[in-house]
Every structure is written in structure tokens, then in C-alpha cells.
């Protein structure tokens, strides 16, 4: 069954997802109350032309060395904020006494894909090199997780970081940035009012951002809609033309850079995802299997982006498995494939 949403409804949903207090794992919600014993502290992990790129570090109030979870927010690389940390992840870190780091990064289109991946690499290097002294991290045990575009960045961490993370968790992420799903107009998004190019670009471009809010969120949501309607997302976030620059985009596509040394990986995806097709995770799983890499893929029948529309019980079970997966890899050494 195809449901047609008014454009105002779509914009409202996108705007909600772009806000700092939103949670990309929407079906369960977010926690605003962080107990005093489990506190948050914000650090600047790098500065680019006076722009401070920050990380939020959550941990127990003790001095013990703790394994690390790094969270990467979603938002199509255009929207979102490091503030949107899933409730389940906070709870897991609090109960298991893990350090939880939510990394911010520069957003497109003002920053292009190479700069975003540079931030990812620099952020993880900062956790590993500075974390032990700054916030008592034990980065030899490190799980990188993220949702949507954050899931993509989590998957990218497995090919750009040396040594790679202990494990990766990708919630409805993607393995390429130049497939048809990014370069062809999305019929699902073209069912509403079409966005004019000039109107779309008027909402971005003023300054490089690392987070969206009520003031700039709606313009960026409109911009994202335009990119989906026109099949211009890859061009806008990378500054390259996928039709002629495939080789230059290959370094930014996990699926084309996997090896037998890739970290154990868990992926969750809805089969009815109109934003990031489930085939993105299925293809990743098939290639990981071919290479002999430990991995799991959980699909939710009828689930859309963020698993909306799927069976709630199955969704909760999938999220519970992802929390167990993180705990297992941080509590014990990774098994050899």
C-alpha cells in the first residue's frame, strides 16, 4: 500500500529528525535525563578555520579505564546533531560503564564528503590518542555505531581507520554514495509538491555547520527533499558527478573497499525503506560473507527508514540485539573469523 503524505508533513518529519533533541532510533525514543553519576562533557576535537568541531563524552564519574562506543548521527550528511544520542545507547553505556562519545562533523553541502570523512578519521584518532588521558578511555576496545548517514560513516570507519574498530553497528546505513538510489529521482519523494532548485539552495550555503537547529533545520530539510526529488544528493554532498567521477568516489564507498580484515559488523534495515534501500545492507552482508567477515544482518519486514511501519515487537528485539552485540564486543576480545 502506498501512502501519500502532504509535503508539509514530510517537511515536519525531516525537521524533527534534524533537531538536536531528536533520536534517529525513533521507535523507542530518547532520554533527556542523564543521571548525575553518568554525566556529559563537551570537548573540541579539532578546529577548521575557527570552526570548532565538537564531541560529547558521556561516562561514569570515576577514573577507571573504560571501553568506548562512538556514536555518529544521521541526517543525510546535511542535517542532524551530535546531541541526538539514542536512549538505548545511553542506558547501555551507563549500566555497563562504557564511555560513550558522540562525534559532530561538518555538514554538506558547505563541507564536501572528503572533509566529512576527514572529520570522522580525526575524531576517531582523537578518541584513541587523547581519550585515555582526557576521559579515561580504553580505545583498544572500540565500537563505532551510527544511523542512516551515521551508519554509512560507521561503515566507513572500517576502511579508513588503522587499526579498525573492534566492531561496527550500522542502523539503516549504506555502502555506496553513487548508486541509482542517490543519482535517480526518488518517486517516493516526487509524490508531493516538487521543490524549486532556487528555493532549495536558498536554505543552505551561508556557513559551514556541524549541527542543525530550529533556525536552520527547515531550510536544510527542504534542500534534502529537492536532492531526493532530483537525484542530486551525490553531487551535492561530494562535489563530484557520479556519472563521470566513479573512480574518485570509490574511496568513499565501503562496499568497494572491503577486505577480510574488516571488523565484525551488525546491520539493521527495514525492507520498505524509501530513503536508503535495504539492498544497501543486503549487498554489504553478501560481500562480508564472501570475504569471511563475521557479520549479522537483521531486516524488519515492512519497516521504513528508522524501521517505521514494522512490527514493534520485532523492532524492539532488533534494537535489543544491537545493544547485546555492542556489549559482547566490548566485554570480550573479538573472535577470529
BELWOLIN-V874565 format. One record per residue. N is the residue number from 1. RES is the residue in three letters. PSI is psi in degrees with one decimal (* if undefined). OMEGA is omega in whole degrees, 0 to 359 (NA if undefined). Layout:
# BELWOLIN-V874565
n=<N:N>
res=<RES:RES>
psi=<PSI:PSI>
omega=<OMEGA:OMEGA>
This chain:
# BELWOLIN-V874565
n=<1:2:3:4:5:6:7:8:9:10:11:12:13:14:15:16:17:18:19:20:21:22:23:24:25:26:27:28:29:30:31:32:33:34:35:36:37:38:39:40:41:42:43:44:45:46:47:48:49:50:51:52:53:54:55:56:57:58:59:60:61:62:63:64:65:66:67:68:69:70:71:72:73:74:75:76:77:78:79:80:81:82:83:84:85:86:87:88:89:90:91:92:93:94:95:96:97:98:99:100:101:102:103:104:105:106:107:108:109:110:111:112:113:114:115:116:117:118:119:120:121:122:123:124:125:126:127:128:129:130:131:132:133:134:135:136:137:138:139:140:141:142:143:144:145:146:147:148:149:150:151:152:153:154:155:156:157:158:159:160:161:162:163:164:165:166:167:168:169:170:171:172:173:174:175:176:177:178:179:180:181:182:183:184:185:186:187:188:189:190:191:192:193:194:195:196:197:198:199:200:201:202:203:204:205:206:207:208:209:210:211:212:213:214:215:216:217:218:219:220:221:222:223:224:225:226:227:228:229:230:231:232:233:234:235:236:237:238:239:240:241:242:243:244:245:246:247:248:249:250:251:252:253:254:255:256:257:258:259:260:261:262:263:264:265:266:267:268:269:270:271:272:273:274:275:276:277:278:279:280:281:282:283:284:285:286:287:288:289:290:291:292:293:294:295:296:297:298:299:300:301:302:303:304:305:306:307:308:309:310:311:312:313:314:315:316:317:318:319:320:321:322:323:324:325:326:327:328:329:330:331:332:333:334:335:336:337>
res=<UNK:UNK:UNK:UNK:UNK:UNK:UNK:UNK:UNK:UNK:UNK:UNK:UNK:UNK:UNK:UNK:UNK:UNK:UNK:UNK:UNK:UNK:UNK:UNK:UNK:UNK:UNK:UNK:UNK:UNK:UNK:UNK:UNK:UNK:UNK:UNK:UNK:UNK:UNK:UNK:UNK:UNK:UNK:UNK:UNK:UNK:UNK:UNK:UNK:UNK:UNK:UNK:UNK:UNK:UNK:UNK:UNK:UNK:UNK:UNK:UNK:UNK:UNK:UNK:UNK:UNK:UNK:UNK:UNK:UNK:UNK:UNK:UNK:UNK:UNK:UNK:UNK:UNK:UNK:UNK:UNK:UNK:UNK:UNK:UNK:UNK:UNK:UNK:UNK:UNK:UNK:UNK:UNK:UNK:UNK:UNK:UNK:UNK:UNK:UNK:UNK:UNK:UNK:UNK:UNK:UNK:UNK:UNK:UNK:UNK:UNK:UNK:UNK:UNK:UNK:UNK:UNK:UNK:UNK:UNK:UNK:UNK:UNK:UNK:UNK:UNK:UNK:UNK:UNK:UNK:UNK:UNK:UNK:UNK:UNK:UNK:UNK:UNK:UNK:UNK:UNK:UNK:UNK:UNK:UNK:UNK:UNK:UNK:UNK:UNK:UNK:UNK:UNK:UNK:UNK:UNK:UNK:UNK:UNK:UNK:UNK:UNK:UNK:UNK:UNK:UNK:UNK:UNK:UNK:UNK:UNK:UNK:UNK:UNK:UNK:UNK:UNK:UNK:UNK:UNK:UNK:UNK:UNK:UNK:UNK:UNK:UNK:UNK:UNK:UNK:UNK:UNK:UNK:UNK:UNK:UNK:UNK:UNK:UNK:UNK:UNK:UNK:UNK:UNK:UNK:UNK:UNK:UNK:UNK:UNK:UNK:UNK:UNK:UNK:UNK:UNK:UNK:UNK:UNK:UNK:UNK:UNK:UNK:UNK:UNK:UNK:UNK:UNK:UNK:UNK:UNK:UNK:UNK:UNK:UNK:UNK:UNK:UNK:UNK:UNK:UNK:UNK:UNK:UNK:UNK:UNK:UNK:UNK:UNK:UNK:UNK:UNK:UNK:UNK:UNK:UNK:UNK:UNK:UNK:UNK:UNK:UNK:UNK:UNK:UNK:UNK:UNK:UNK:UNK:UNK:UNK:UNK:UNK:UNK:UNK:UNK:UNK:UNK:UNK:UNK:UNK:UNK:UNK:UNK:UNK:UNK:UNK:UNK:UNK:UNK:UNK:UNK:UNK:UNK:UNK:UNK:UNK:UNK:UNK:UNK:UNK:UNK:UNK:UNK:UNK:UNK:UNK:UNK:UNK:UNK:UNK:UNK:UNK:UNK:UNK:UNK:UNK:UNK:UNK:UNK:UNK:UNK:UNK:UNK:UNK:UNK:UNK:UNK:UNK:UNK:UNK:UNK:UNK:UNK:UNK:UNK:UNK>
psi=<128.1:125.4:129.9:115.4:141.5:151.0:-35.2:-34.8:-43.5:-44.5:-40.2:-42.8:-44.6:-40.2:-41.0:-41.3:-22.5:-5.4:149.3:-33.6:1.3:160.7:127.2:-18.2:76.3:-29.7:-19.6:-32.0:-175.9:154.8:125.4:-20.6:107.7:114.4:148.9:-31.8:-17.6:92.4:165.5:138.3:137.6:133.6:154.9:116.3:-14.5:159.3:130.2:111.8:52.3:-2.7:118.4:125.0:122.2:164.7:139.9:128.1:121.2:133.6:165.8:153.8:68.1:-179.7:13.7:145.7:129.1:144.8:162.3:136.1:126.4:125.9:136.7:119.0:159.1:-168.8:27.1:19.4:8.6:-31.6:-179.5:178.4:151.9:-15.3:-22.8:69.2:128.2:141.1:-43.2:-36.8:-40.0:-43.6:-43.7:-47.3:-39.3:-47.8:-37.7:-1.5:37.8:155.5:133.2:121.8:120.9:111.4:130.3:163.8:158.9:145.6:146.8:160.4:-5.4:-36.9:141.4:169.2:-44.1:-37.4:-37.5:-43.7:-33.7:-42.4:-42.5:-49.1:-44.9:-38.0:-43.9:-35.8:-38.8:-42.8:-44.2:-40.9:-38.2:-28.5:-43.2:-38.8:-37.8:-41.1:31.4:46.8:151.7:80.6:-2.3:-19.4:103.0:119.7:131.4:128.0:153.6:164.3:137.7:-118.4:-31.8:-33.7:-39.6:-46.6:-38.3:-44.2:-36.6:-32.6:-27.8:-15.4:-13.7:-17.2:134.5:116.5:157.8:165.6:161.6:-39.4:164.8:140.9:121.2:114.8:113.8:46.4:-171.5:152.5:-9.2:162.2:6.8:17.2:174.8:-31.1:-21.3:-20.2:-8.9:143.2:137.6:117.1:-33.8:-36.4:-14.3:3.5:-19.9:-163.9:133.1:137.1:133.8:141.8:-46.4:-41.2:-38.7:-49.6:-17.7:-18.5:-1.6:175.6:-10.8:-42.8:158.5:131.0:157.3:3.1:155.9:159.5:-171.0:-32.3:-42.2:-6.4:-42.1:-41.2:-37.9:-32.4:-40.6:-41.2:-44.1:-43.7:-44.5:-43.8:-39.9:-39.6:-32.0:-7.0:33.5:9.9:-48.2:-42.6:-43.9:-39.6:-22.9:-24.3:10.7:159.2:110.8:-24.5:-27.7:-11.6:31.8:-43.7:-35.6:-21.2:-16.9:-41.6:-16.2:14.4:102.4:-40.4:-26.9:9.0:16.7:153.4:174.0:-14.7:3.1:144.7:156.1:138.7:135.4:133.5:137.7:138.9:144.8:142.4:-13.2:30.3:115.4:-6.1:-53.9:107.8:143.4:-23.9:-25.0:-43.2:-35.3:-43.3:-41.2:-45.2:-40.6:-40.9:-38.4:-39.1:-44.6:-35.6:-6.3:25.6:133.0:130.0:160.7:143.0:121.8:119.3:143.7:112.6:127.6:1.4:134.4:-157.7:137.3:13.6:10.1:136.4:-12.3:172.4:123.3:-38.8:-43.2:-36.6:-45.7:-38.0:-39.1:-44.3:-38.9:-40.6:-38.1:-36.6:-42.0:-39.4:-45.6:-46.2:-44.7:-41.0:-19.3:-23.9:-29.5:155.0:147.2:132.6:151.9:129.9:*>
omega=<177:179:182:180:173:181:180:178:179:179:180:179:179:180:179:181:183:185:182:184:181:180:183:172:195:189:179:174:182:177:176:185:176:182:184:179:179:191:180:174:183:179:169:183:172:177:179:180:178:176:179:178:195:176:174:181:177:175:176:181:174:184:180:176:185:172:190:166:173:179:179:185:177:181:176:185:185:185:173:184:177:180:185:180:181:178:183:182:176:181:179:181:180:185:183:180:173:168:179:181:176:185:167:177:180:184:173:3:182:170:182:187:179:179:179:179:175:177:178:180:181:179:180:176:177:178:184:185:185:185:182:181:187:181:172:176:171:191:174:173:190:174:177:182:177:182:177:176:175:174:175:180:176:178:177:181:181:181:184:186:180:358:180:177:176:179:181:173:181:174:180:178:182:184:174:179:185:177:180:183:178:188:178:178:180:180:179:181:181:180:177:179:180:182:177:183:181:179:180:184:178:182:181:171:184:182:177:183:171:179:175:182:182:184:185:187:184:179:180:175:177:178:179:178:178:181:178:180:186:182:184:185:183:179:186:184:183:186:181:178:182:182:184:186:184:182:180:178:182:179:182:181:181:184:182:183:182:176:180:180:181:184:171:189:172:178:174:182:174:183:181:181:179:178:176:184:180:179:178:179:179:179:176:181:180:180:176:177:180:182:180:180:177:181:173:174:176:177:178:182:178:180:176:177:189:179:177:176:178:179:186:180:179:178:180:177:180:179:179:178:181:177:177:181:179:181:181:183:177:181:184:177:179:179:178:180:NA>
